[in-house]
Amino acid sequence: MNSLTPLVAYDGFGIQGSILHYGLVIAFVGSALLALLYFWRKGRLDMNEEPKNQMMSPDDHPPRDKRKGKGHEK
């Protein structure tokens, strides 16, 4: 067993912690950059309003009267 193995688990501010921190930062920023480049090449970086309009359309359900609660039906 390596004698440095227990130190890695407790070393949050030392060299191993710094390597872990920068590794995670590079991984997250890199994956976000890859997703950005992918969607940019596919032309999907738009702010399309169509899904919002479909979800908010009043055609599907009649508006509810919020003043009427349970037990207040006529």
C-alpha positions in Angstrom: 0.0 0.0 0.0 1.3 3.4 -0.9 2.1 5.6 2.1 0.5 8.7 0.5 -2.9 7.1 0.1 -4.3 8.3 3.4 -3.0 11.8 2.8 -5.0 12.1 -0.4 -8.3 11.6 1.5 -7.6 14.4 4.0 -5.6 16.9 1.8 -8.2 19.3 0.6 -5.9 22.4 0.4 -2.6 20.8 -0.5 -1.3 19.8 -3.9 -3.6 16.9 -4.3 -6.6 19.0 -3.5 -5.5 21.7 -6.0 -5.0 19.0 -8.7 -8.5 17.7 -7.9 -10.0 21.1 -8.0 -8.5 22.2 -11.3 -9.3 18.8 -12.8 -12.9 19.2 -11.9 -13.0 22.8 -13.2 -11.4 21.8 -16.5 -13.8 18.8 -16.8 -17.0 20.9 -16.2 -15.9 23.9 -18.3 -14.7 21.5 -21.1 -18.0 19.6 -21.2 -19.9 22.9 -21.3 -17.7 24.1 -24.1 -18.2 20.9 -26.1 -22.0 21.2 -25.7 -21.8 24.8 -26.8 -19.8 24.0 -29.9 -22.1 21.0 -30.7 -25.3 23.1 -30.5 -23.6 26.0 -32.3 -22.7 23.7 -35.3 -26.2 22.2 -35.3 -27.8 25.7 -35.3 -29.7 25.0 -32.1 -28.6 28.1 -30.1 -31.8 29.9 -30.7 -34.3 31.0 -28.1 -37.3 29.4 -29.8 -40.6 30.5 -28.2 -42.7 27.7 -29.8 -42.4 25.2 -26.9 -43.5 27.9 -24.5 -46.4 28.9 -26.7 -47.5 25.3 -26.9 -47.4 24.8 -23.1 -49.1 28.1 -22.4 -51.9 27.8 -25.0 -55.3 28.2 -23.5 -56.9 25.7 -26.0 -56.0 22.6 -24.0 -57.8 23.4 -20.7 -60.3 25.9 -19.6 -59.1 28.4 -17.1 -59.8 27.5 -13.5 -61.4 29.8 -11.0 -58.9 29.9 -8.2 -61.5 31.5 -5.8 -63.5 28.3 -5.9 -62.0 25.7 -3.6 -63.0 22.3 -2.4 -66.5 22.4 -0.8 -67.5 25.7 -2.5 -69.1 24.1 -5.6 -72.6 25.3 -6.6 
